[in-house]
Amino acid sequence: MTYAADRIHAEIAYVAYHFHWSLEDILDLEHGDRRRYADEIAALVNRAAAEG
């Protein structure tokens, strides 16, 4: 199974933007770990937005 390049780039940009990690550090993550970080960031962003 392959993962769409656009989706990978979006995940990398999202994690890099919020965690300020380098591209190398993010690419070193397993896909599942990178996806989990992206999901956790989204939860934090949504919670912050809800709190105003």
C-alpha positions, -999 to 999 in steps of 0.1 A, spaced: 0 0 0 13 34 -8 6 67 8 -3 98 -13 27 121 -16 4 152 -10 -8 137 23 28 130 34 38 165 26 8 179 45 16 158 76 53 169 75 43 205 72 18 203 100 42 186 124 71 209 114 49 241 118 36 231 153 66 213 168 94 231 149 111 198 142 134 195 112 125 177 81 150 150 88 136 144 123 101 141 109 111 118 81 129 95 106 95 88 122 76 57 112 44 66 93 21 56 121 41 77 146 40 107 123 3 103 117 -3 100 155 16 133 161 -4 150 135 -36 137 151 -25 148 186 -15 183 172 -50 186 157 -66 177 190 -45 204 208 -53 230 182 -90 222 183 -91 223 221 -73 257 221 -98 270 196 -127 258 216 -113 275 248 -111 307 229 
